Each structure stands twice: as C-alpha cells, then as structure tokens.
Amino acid sequence: MPFLDLREGRKKSWRGCGASSPINSTLIAIVRRGGNYRAMVQDTTGYGHIVEPGTAIGRNSWVEEITPERLVIQQKISTLTGEEEYRILEMVLATEGEEKE
C-alpha cells in the first residue's frame, strides 16, 4: 500500500522503484471532490498514484498545488556547494485529442 492514512497522524507518500523522481511520471487525470483537487499520476513502473497537496514524493519532493489544469511539485535539491535550493516542476494535463510530448 503506497499511502498511509493522514487521520492516523502519518504522512502520505509516493515511493517505490523509480517512483521517487516525478520528472519521468505522467499526469493522467485531475478530479475535484468537494472543494479539493486530487490528481492521478502514473510513475515510470506503470503504477498509479492518487496525490493531493502535501503528498510526499520520495524524500525531497512534495505536491505543492493542484489546479484543474496542472499539478505543481516542489523539489528540494542540493547544489554542488552543498546549499539547498527549491525547484518547481509543473505537470500539465493534456486535453482530449492533444498529443503528449
């Protein structure tokens, strides 16, 4: 089971073989439940994950925001000098009939 229930005081996470890097993952769908958005993402192993804002992705990334058109992921990276920087990765949902790059 890739997710742990937040109601039990544990964080959700998206981990697994090749799944810790969202760069090669694919945004499949975005759904709205109540006033909150959730996204379905397929990792490089073909496994699907349902994510929401705050979901950890590996050790250094997390879902920052989900809108009707995109999923925003923030990554903490270390530079060659050892300083920590943050990078934003946006995954845009392809519309029907649109080719994926």
N, C-alpha and C positions, 0 to 999 in steps of 0.2 A: 504494500500500500504506500504510494508516494506522498500522501498528505496526512497530517495529523490534525486533529480537531482543535481549533482555537479555543473552544469553550473549556477545554481541559487545561488551558494555560500553556499550551505548546504552540510553537510556530509551524505554519505550513511550509513545506519545502519541495522543490522540484530538483531531484537528484537522480543520478543513475549514469550508466555508461554512456558517455558522450553528451549527456543532457546538461552538464554544468555550464556549457557555453551556449547562450541563446543566439549567437551570431548565425549559426547554420540552421536554426529552427524555423518553422513555418507557422505563420498565424493562419488558423483555419476558420475561426468564427468568433464573433463578439455577440454576447447576449445580454439583455437587461432584465434584471429581476428586481422588482420594486424600483428603487432609485439607484441601484448599484449595477455596474457593469462587470461582467466576467468574460474571460477570453479562453478559447481552446487553442492550444499550441501543440504542434507535433515536433518532437525532438528528432535528432539525427538517427536514432534507433527505431523510429516509427511509432514510438509510444506517445500517446496523447496525454495532455495535462490541462486541467482547468485551473486558471490562475485568477487572482483578484489583487487589487492594490495591497502591497505589503508581503505578498508571497515571495519567499526567498528562492533564488535560482542559483544553485551551487553555494559557494561560500562567500562570494564577493559581489553578487548581483541581486537585485530585487525589483519587483514590479512597482513602479512609481505611480503610474496613472493608466487608466483605460478610458477611451472615448469611443463613440460609435464607429470611428474610422481607424483608430490606431491603438497600439499597445506601447507604452513607454517604459523602458527598463533602464535602471541606473546601475552602473558598474563601478566598483572601487578598484583602481589599478595602482600598482607601484611603478614608479619611473625607475630609470637606471640609477638615479642618485638616491633611491630609497624613499622619495617623497610619495605621498598618497595623492592621487587625483581621481576625479569622478568623470565618467563618460556617460553620455545619454545615447541609448540605442532606441530608435523608433521602428516598430514593425507596422506597416500599413496594410490594411485589409484590402485585398483585390476585389473589385466589384465584379458582378456577374458578366461573363464574356471577356473580361480583361485578362491578358496574358501575364503570367507571373515571370519575373526576371530571375 
